[in-house]
Amino acid sequence: MSTPTVSDLTALRADFPTIRPDEVFLDSVASSLTPRSVVDAMTSYYLNDRANIHRGTYDLSMRASEKFDAAVASVAGFIGALPQEIVLTSNTTHSINLVAHTLDFQPGDEIVLTSLEHTSNMAPWVRMAQEKDLQLRWYNAGRTGHVDADELIKLIGPRTKLVTCTAVSNVLGTMPPIAAIGRACRERGVLFLVDAAQAAPHLPLDVVELNCDFLAFSGHKMLGPTGIGVLYIRMDLATSLMPGMIGGGTLDTSACDCPSLEECSLDYCSYSELPDKWQAGTPPIAEAYGLHAAIEYLRGVGFDRIAAHDRALMDRLVDGLRSVKGIDIYGPEDNADRLAIVSFNIGDLHPDEVGRILNERYHIGVRTGQHCAVNYFNEVNGHAGSPGNVRAGVYLYNTAEEVDRTVRAVDEIATTLLR
């Protein structure tokens, strides 16, 4: 069965059983909705292929293994990587933490990152800096979220071990110039990690063009299931680095030469072939089936069509909000500089109150607060404790009518409640 395109929204929306005609869902930034094909793929595993993989020599296990490997190959093709470079984790946060606990940091090493980073791409590095006496060098993207590649690159010094940057801000939708940053890192022999959690649902990604050493994203933001993430590790690093997590599946126990129980150590063991070396324990098998189906769905719609749909809705939403008296929109002035996300406040109204009213009175679902980007809000406000803002995100299943309904609701709130 062919996938409907965004030009036929009625048919496409019918693929998403969560959609209700009386509700508007604008929180795809946190988690997208899921089409039936993804649910069906996961159900197929549990009903037809329920066995562990890469261990059994019986038909059921081999069938599950074959489909799991096909899912990994699909993920690899999705970002221009090799299957051996793909590690399936539980989410983006897990992927980034795995890198943090794998790299061999030494006291005095530096990590460069931006004020836009999600907690998942900030907290692991802050903790590592505290534990290993590292230095964090911050690029302040300011209120608009603009990242100047040349200015960020100036922060890279002789002790810089890693540069890490989001591909799309989860607060503003701004898109830092990660390809240019990646080239500079490669020229200087500095490791580069890209948080692609917000990019993967909307943009085609190519790890070779990005010059990244690591790239992380989650299935649940791109029509896939929860509980599965992806970590790309460049081949030479996947081969040479020792995983920060080890266990079942990561070691080739048949090649273990431990002379006795008392003397057994990892020095006597060999790691499994890639990518199993990096996947400790049973991987998310059903979720891999689901992610494979999600990728096929996105490919069926086409990223060109998704981008055009995103752009049309975002222009309509931002322009509409700008017409509301008392609105305060965060991020860039030019709509072309934001991707599918707009965040705002209404005068001095608390964002949580705005979100509550939008839900209870208008049945519109948005996200409120700091959106796990505390550094951005602290920098913008000059102090800690900002309540954040209201964030709305559009995706391939949203409609112009939903956008207009949201703008009218925000206008009514502003007109009624602003002092």
N, C-alpha and C positions, 0 to 999 in steps of 0.2 A: 504494500500500500504506500503510495507516494505521500510525502509530507506537504501539507498546504503551505502556501507562502503568506507573508504578511499582507499581500495585496488582497487576500481572501481571509480577512480577520474572523469572520463568522465561523468558517470551517476550522481555522487554526485554534480559535478559543474553545471549540468543542473538544479538542484534544486534552484540555486541562480541566479535570473534573472538579478542582477546587474553586474555579471561577463561579461566582454567583452574580446574577443580574442586578441585585440590589446592593452589591458591595464593590468598592474600588480598591484594588491592591496595588500600593505604590511602595512596597518595601522589598523589592527584588534585590536591592543592594545587600540586604542581610541574608536573604534566602529566596531563590526564585521558586515559582510554582513548578510542578512536575507533570509532564505529559503521560498519557496512559501507556505509551510504548515503553517508557522507562520502568513503570510499575510492572508491566507484563514481562519484561526481560528478567527482572529480579524474581518474580513469581515462577518463571520458567526454571530458574536455577533450583529453587526450593522444591518444585514439584517433579522435575525431571532429572536434574544433575546433582543432587545434594550429596556431595562428597568432598573431602579435602583434596588438594591439588599437589602435583609434583612429588607425590610420595607413593601413591598406590599404583600397582601394575594391573589393576582390574579395570574393566570397561567403564564403569561409572566414574571413577577417578580420572581416567584418561580423557573421558569426554569433557568433564569439568575443566581439566587442565588445558585442553585445547581451546575451549571458549574463553578461559581466563587469559591465556596467552594472546588470543585474538584481540581481547579488550586492551591489553597492554600495548600491542602494536598499533591499535587505533589511537590511543592516547599519544603515543610517540609521533605518529603521523600528524596529529592535530597541532603539534608545536614544532615540527621539523626536526625531531630527535630520532635516535635509534632506540629500539626496545630495551637494549641493555642499559640505557641511561635513565630509564623510568622506574621510579620507586613509588609504590602505592602506600600511602599513609592513611591516617584517619581524617586529616583536614590540613589546611594551610598552616595553622599554628603548629601542628605536629611536625610538618615538613621543615619549618624554619628552626624549631627547637632541635631537630635531628642534626641540622647543619651546625648549630651553635655548639652542640655537645660533641661534634666530630672534629672540628678544626683545632689545630694545636696552637693556641694563643700563648704568647709569652708576655711577662710584665713589660709594660711600655708600648705594646702594640696598639694601633689605633683603628677605630671603626668609624667610617663616615656614614651618616644617615640624615634624613630630613625631618622637619617638624610635622610633615604630613603622615608619618608612618602610623599605621594601625598598631594597637598594643601588641599584637602578635609579632610584629616586626620591630618592636621597640623593647619590650620587657626582657626578652631573652638576651639582648645585647647589654642592657643595663645590668642585669644580673651577672653576666659574664664579666663585665667590666669591674664590678665590685669584687667578684671572687678571684680574679686573676690580675687585678691592678692594671686594667686597660684604660685607654683614653677614648672617650667618645667625642667626635667632632660633628657638630650639628650645623646643617644648612637650614636657615630660617626662610621658609617659603612665603611668610607673611599672610595677610588676610586673603589675598587673591589666589594663593596656592601656586604662584608661578615659580618654576625652578629654572634658573639660568645655568645651562650646562657648564659654561666657562667658569662661572663663579663657584659652582660646586666642585669642579675639578681642581680648583686652587686649594681646596681643603685636603687633597691627597698629598701626603708627604712620604718621606723615606720609611717611616714606621707604620704606614697604613697597611693593614692586613686584609681589610674587607671594606667594600662600599656596598650599601644596600639601599634599595629605593623601591617604592611602590610604582607600578606602571600606571595606575589610575587611583586618584585619591578617593577614598570611600566617603569623605565628607563633601567634597566639592566637585568631583568628576574631572578634575584637572589631570593632564597627562604629561608628567615629566619626560624630558628627552632621554629616555633610557638607552636608546641605541648609541647616542653620542657619548653618554657616560660610560657605556660598556666598551666602546672603542678606546677611550682614554684609559680605562682600567687594564685592558688587554695590553696596550702599549707599555704600561708601567709595571706589568706583572703583578697587579693587584686583583684579588678575587672580587667578583661582582655577583650579588644575589638580587633577583627581581621578585617582588611580591606581586604576582599576577592575578590575585583573587578577584579583583574587579575588572580586569582586562579580559580574561578568558571568556566570559559570557558574551562579549560584544565585539572583540577584535581578533583577527587572525594573528597568531603568534609564531615567530620563527626564532628559535634559540640561537641559530647561527648568525642571523642578521643582528640580533641583540647583543652578541658577544658576551653572553652571560655564562657564568660558571654553574650557577644554581638558579632554578626558577620554581616557584611554588604556587599552586592554586587548589581550589576545592571544587568538588562535584556539585555541592548543593546550591551554588550560586549560578550554575550554568545548566539548569534543568535536570541535573542528576540528583542522586540520593544524598542524604546526609551520611556521615561516617566514612567518607572516602576523600582523600586528598592526593595530590600528585607532587612529587619532588623530582625535578630534572637535575641530574648531576653529570657534568661534562665527562666524557668517557675516560680521559686520562686520570681525572680526579676520582671517579668511581672505582677505577682500578687500583690506584695507589693509596687512597685514604683508608683508614681503619674506621668502621662505622661506630658512631656514638651509642648505638643500641645493638646488642647482639643477643642471640638466643636460637630457638628452633628455626632451622632453615638457613641461617646465616653461615653456619659452619659445615664443612664437609666431614662429617664424623667418620666416614669410612677411611679418610686419610689421616686420622688422628694417630699419632705415634707416641702417646703418653706411656712411659715405661711402667708406671704404677699409679694407684690412686693418689698416693702422697705427693708424687712428683708431677701430677697432671697440671698443665697450664696452657694458656693460649699459644705459647711458643711452639707447642707440638702440633698445633691444629692448622688446618687450611680452610680458607674461606670458600664458600660456595661460588658458583659462577654467577656473573651479573645477569639480572639485577637481584637475584635471591640473596646475595651477600648483604644487601641493605634492608631486607624485609624480615625482621625478627618476628617469629610466630606466624600463625595462620593469617593471611592477608584478608582484606574485605572482598570476598569472592562474589557474593550476590551483588554487592555495591559496584564491583567492576563490571558485571553484566549491565547494570543500570547506567553506569557512566558511558559505556560503549554505546548504548542506545541513545543517550543524551547527545553524544557527539554526532551520531548519525542523524538525529533530528535537526541539530543546528546546521549540519552540512546540507541537509535537504532544503531547509529554508534559505540558506546562503547568507554569508556575512555581509555581502554588499547590500542585500535587502534589509537585513537587520540594522545596519548602519544608517541607511536612508530613513527607515522607520523611526529609529532612535532620534535622529536629527530633527525630523518633522515634529515629533511630539515634544522634544525638549525646547525647540524654538517656540512652540505654541505655549508651553507651560511657563517658561521664563518670561516671555513677553507679556503673558497674561498676568503673572504675579507682579511684574513691574508696574502695572497699571493700578495696583491696589494701593490706596493711601496708607502710609505708615509702614509699608513693607520694607524689610532690611534683608537684602539678598547677599549671601556670601559667595566668594569665588570671583572668577574673571568677569569682566564686563562683556567681552565678546562671547556670544553663545557657542561659537565654533571651538572655543578653548575648553569646553566642558563636555563630558560624555555621560549622558543618560541620568545625571544626578544634579539636583538643585537643593540647596539648604537655605533656610531663611528664618527670620523671626518677624513677629507682628508687633511693632512698637515695643512696649515694656511688658507685654504679656509673657508669662513663663511658657517655654516651649512644651512642657508636659501638659499644661492646661490646654494649649492649642491642639495638641495631639488627642487629648481626651475628647474635646468637643468635636473634632473632625470624625472621630470614631462613633461617639454616641449619637450625635445629631445627624451626621451626614453619611455614616457608614463608609468612611474613607480611611484606609490603613496606611499610616506613615510611621516613621521612626523619629523619636525625640531624644535629646540628651547630647552627650559628647561623642557618641558613635565610636567609642574605643580609640579616640584620637586626642587624648588629653593634652599632649604637647602642643598641638595646633591651637586649641582654645586658650591654653595658658599664655602662649606667645601673642595671640591676637588681642587678648584682653589685658595683658600685662600683669596678670595675677592668677593664682590658682582658684578653683571653685566656680568656674563658669558653668551655668546650667546648660550650655550648648545651644542647639537650635533644632528646628524641624527639618527633617530630610525626606524628600520624595524622590523616588527613582522610577524610571519607565523601562519597559522591556518589550519584547516582540509581541506579547499578547495584550498590551494596553491599547486603548483607543483614544481618538480625538475627543469623543464625547466624555470619556472619563477625565481627561485633562480639563475640559471646559467646566465640568462639574466641580472639580477641585478648585479651580480659580474662583468660581462663584462662591463656594463655601468659604474660602479664605477671605474674600471680599466682605461677605456678610459678617464674619467674625470680627474683622477689623472695624467695620462700620458700627457694629453693636457694642463692642467691648472697649475699644480704644478711648482713653480719656482725652 
